[in-house]
């Protein structure tokens, strides 16, 4: 198991330092449901934060685009047909009969990244998860630490293409970055936002 220490949620409110968005740091977290509902009311391509009653994690890697802190949804699903410009495949090595290959264990959905306010994010404590899920989180954390440049490069390029009107063929699959940047901070935690119909 990795010797690296993952971020934890215990006794560390997300509105206090250290910031979720420190450059070069990988942070895993859950997003609050009410804030997720608010963002999805702006753009329903923002991923739903739960599925089948289970929380779905996202990741912060210190990514700042157009002056906004961005987060990236993490999924255990993998479709070989997903475009490599829209995802980062998280892999692990496995050896069978002396042959070492790489296996995809999860993906970052760069196309569904979006800005977020830190007060609505909660650190995931790896040690409080089930053994199987904890092992997966450590593997994902280690891979992302080693491949931060790939993540930030893909995210920066996609953001630039979409906000400049290029790569229009990707638009149906991506969050509306510009629209979300204008509105994500207008969230009112005292307002209850209704769920938005699930697109995916």
Secondary structure, DSSP 8 states (H G I E B T S, - for coil): ---S-----TT--TTSSS-TT-TT--EEEEE-HHHHHHHHHH-TTS--SEETTEE--EEE-S-EETTEEEEEEEES---TTS-TTTEEEEEEEEEETTEEEEEEEEEEEEEEEEE--GGGEEE--GGGS-HHHHHHHHHHHHHHHHTHHHHHHHHHHHHHHHHTT--GGGGGGS--HHHHHHHGGG--TTS---------
